[in-house]
């Protein structure tokens, strides 16, 4: 088992309070902000005055996956797929699914976006990629 896999296994065993304390310590140690954005899941951004470079390509290389519609009879199946794709906890995934239309994944590759779309549509969700 690699060092990263060991860390992931340890993180899986944390309680909610321990996870919150870990996030707070990471924010302080690495000078980042792990707060939720209004339109997506969790996003970590540098809080220092570092300028972020943006690619200036005409071809779209990053895509957003939007959960457009969740039919009530398919809600549980879709919830399971959302959890597996995003790594969200049950409550967070449930809130996201119930708040459709909602951004599931931001700035992902075309291949990842298509893969997510296929899995979610198989579960019964209506998905769009922008």
Sine and cosine of phi, psi and omega as CSV:
sin_phi,cos_phi,sin_psi,cos_psi,sin_omega,cos_omega
0.00,0.00,0.73,-0.68,-0.01,-1.00
-0.98,0.21,0.21,-0.98,0.01,-1.00
-0.87,0.50,-0.67,0.74,-0.01,-1.00
-0.90,0.44,-0.70,0.72,0.01,-1.00
-0.88,0.47,-0.62,0.78,0.03,-1.00
-0.90,0.44,-0.67,0.74,0.01,-1.00
-0.90,0.44,-0.69,0.72,0.01,-1.00
-0.87,0.50,-0.69,0.72,0.01,-1.00
-0.88,0.47,-0.65,0.76,0.04,-1.00
-0.90,0.43,-0.66,0.75,0.01,-1.00
-0.89,0.46,-0.57,0.82,0.00,-1.00
-0.89,0.45,-0.41,0.91,-0.06,-1.00
-1.00,-0.05,0.01,1.00,-0.02,-1.00
-0.96,0.26,0.57,-0.82,0.15,-0.99
-0.98,0.20,0.18,-0.98,0.00,-1.00
-0.88,0.47,-0.65,0.76,0.02,-1.00
-0.91,0.41,-0.65,0.76,0.03,-1.00
-0.91,0.42,-0.64,0.77,0.02,-1.00
-0.90,0.43,-0.66,0.75,0.02,-1.00
-0.90,0.44,-0.66,0.75,0.03,-1.00
-0.91,0.41,-0.63,0.77,0.04,-1.00
-0.88,0.48,-0.72,0.70,0.00,-1.00
-0.87,0.49,-0.70,0.71,0.00,-1.00
-0.87,0.49,-0.69,0.73,0.01,-1.00
-0.92,0.40,-0.62,0.78,0.04,-1.00
-0.91,0.42,-0.68,0.73,0.02,-1.00
-0.86,0.52,-0.71,0.70,-0.03,-1.00
-0.94,0.34,-0.68,0.73,-0.06,-1.00
-0.93,0.38,-0.69,0.73,-0.10,-0.99
-0.97,-0.24,0.11,0.99,0.03,-1.00
0.80,0.61,0.80,0.60,0.03,-1.00
-0.81,-0.59,0.24,-0.97,0.04,-1.00
-0.87,-0.49,0.89,-0.45,-0.04,-1.00
-0.97,-0.22,0.43,0.90,-0.02,-1.00
-0.97,0.25,0.37,-0.93,0.01,-1.00
-0.97,0.25,0.65,-0.76,0.10,-0.99
-1.00,0.04,0.25,-0.97,-0.08,-1.00
-0.96,0.28,-0.37,0.93,-0.10,-0.99
-0.89,-0.45,0.12,0.99,-0.02,-1.00
-0.45,-0.89,-0.17,-0.99,0.06,-1.00
-0.96,0.29,-0.57,-0.82,-0.06,-1.00
-0.99,0.13,0.63,-0.78,-0.03,-1.00
-0.68,-0.74,0.76,-0.65,0.00,-1.00
-0.96,-0.28,0.82,-0.57,-0.02,-1.00
-0.79,-0.61,0.58,-0.82,0.09,-1.00
-0.91,0.41,0.65,-0.76,0.01,-1.00
-0.99,-0.14,-0.14,0.99,0.04,-1.00
-0.98,0.22,0.01,-1.00,-0.05,-1.00
-1.00,0.06,0.60,0.80,0.03,-1.00
-0.98,0.18,0.77,-0.64,0.01,-1.00
-0.99,0.14,0.75,-0.66,-0.01,-1.00
-1.00,-0.02,0.81,-0.59,0.02,-1.00
-0.98,0.20,0.67,-0.74,0.03,-1.00
-0.91,-0.42,0.70,-0.72,0.00,-1.00
-0.94,0.34,0.65,-0.76,-0.02,-1.00
-0.94,-0.34,0.90,0.43,0.02,-1.00
-0.94,-0.34,0.58,-0.82,0.00,-1.00
-0.98,0.22,-0.53,0.85,0.00,-1.00
-0.97,0.23,0.73,-0.69,-0.02,-1.00
-0.96,0.29,0.83,-0.56,-0.01,-1.00
-0.91,-0.42,-0.22,0.97,0.03,-1.00
-0.86,-0.51,0.67,-0.74,-0.08,-1.00
-0.77,-0.64,0.50,-0.87,0.07,-1.00
-0.96,-0.29,0.70,-0.72,0.03,-1.00
-0.97,-0.24,0.86,-0.50,-0.03,-1.00
-0.94,-0.35,0.77,-0.64,0.11,-0.99
-1.00,0.07,0.97,-0.25,-0.10,-0.99
-0.99,0.12,-0.71,0.71,-0.13,-0.99
-0.50,-0.86,0.63,-0.77,0.04,-1.00
-0.81,-0.59,0.97,-0.25,0.06,-1.00
-0.90,0.44,0.71,-0.71,-0.06,-1.00
-0.78,0.62,-0.70,0.71,-0.03,-1.00
-0.92,0.40,-0.32,0.95,-0.05,-1.00
-0.97,-0.23,0.07,1.00,-0.14,-0.99
-0.84,0.54,-0.71,0.71,-0.06,-1.00
-0.92,0.39,-0.68,0.73,0.02,-1.00
-0.89,0.45,-0.67,0.74,0.01,-1.00
-0.91,0.41,-0.66,0.75,0.03,-1.00
-0.84,0.54,-0.69,0.73,0.01,-1.00
-0.89,0.46,-0.67,0.75,0.00,-1.00
-0.92,0.39,-0.68,0.74,0.02,-1.00
-0.86,0.51,-0.70,0.72,0.02,-1.00
-0.88,0.47,-0.69,0.73,-0.03,-1.00
-0.93,0.37,-0.55,0.84,-0.04,-1.00
-0.99,0.14,-0.53,0.85,-0.11,-0.99
-0.97,-0.23,-0.37,0.93,-0.06,-1.00
0.98,0.21,0.20,0.98,0.01,-1.00
-0.96,0.28,0.40,-0.91,0.11,-0.99
-0.96,0.27,0.15,-0.99,-0.06,-1.00
-0.85,0.53,-0.74,0.67,-0.05,-1.00
-0.90,0.43,-0.71,0.70,-0.02,-1.00
-0.90,0.44,-0.68,0.74,0.01,-1.00
-0.91,0.41,-0.65,0.76,0.02,-1.00
-0.89,0.45,-0.69,0.72,0.02,-1.00
-0.89,0.46,-0.66,0.76,0.01,-1.00
-0.90,0.43,-0.73,0.68,-0.02,-1.00
-0.89,0.46,-0.66,0.75,-0.02,-1.00
-0.95,0.30,-0.31,0.95,-0.03,-1.00
-1.00,-0.07,0.18,0.98,-0.02,-1.00
-0.83,0.56,0.64,-0.77,0.08,1.00
-0.96,0.27,0.68,-0.73,-0.10,-0.99
-0.49,-0.87,0.57,-0.82,0.05,-1.00
-0.96,0.28,0.83,-0.55,0.00,-1.00
-1.00,-0.03,-0.72,0.69,-0.07,-1.00
-0.62,-0.79,0.73,-0.68,-0.05,-1.00
-0.92,-0.39,0.65,-0.76,0.11,-0.99
0.81,0.58,0.80,0.59,0.03,-1.00
-0.95,-0.31,0.23,-0.97,-0.01,-1.00
-0.94,0.33,0.33,-0.94,0.00,-1.00
-0.88,0.48,-0.65,0.76,-0.01,-1.00
-0.89,0.46,-0.72,0.69,0.02,-1.00
-0.90,0.44,-0.66,0.75,0.00,-1.00
-0.89,0.45,-0.69,0.72,0.01,-1.00
-0.91,0.42,-0.65,0.76,0.01,-1.00
-0.89,0.46,-0.70,0.71,0.03,-1.00
-0.88,0.47,-0.69,0.72,-0.02,-1.00
-0.86,0.51,-0.73,0.69,-0.01,-1.00
-0.87,0.50,-0.75,0.66,-0.03,-1.00
-0.89,0.46,-0.68,0.73,-0.03,-1.00
-0.95,0.33,-0.60,0.80,0.03,-1.00
-0.93,0.37,-0.56,0.83,0.08,-1.00
-0.88,0.47,-0.55,0.83,0.02,-1.00
-0.98,0.18,-0.21,0.98,0.06,-1.00
0.92,-0.40,0.04,1.00,-0.03,-1.00
-0.99,0.12,0.41,-0.91,0.14,-0.99
-0.98,-0.19,0.85,-0.53,-0.12,-0.99
-0.83,-0.56,0.55,-0.84,0.15,-0.99
-0.74,-0.68,0.49,-0.87,0.02,-1.00
-0.88,-0.47,0.78,-0.62,-0.01,-1.00
-0.83,-0.55,0.00,0.00,0.00,0.00
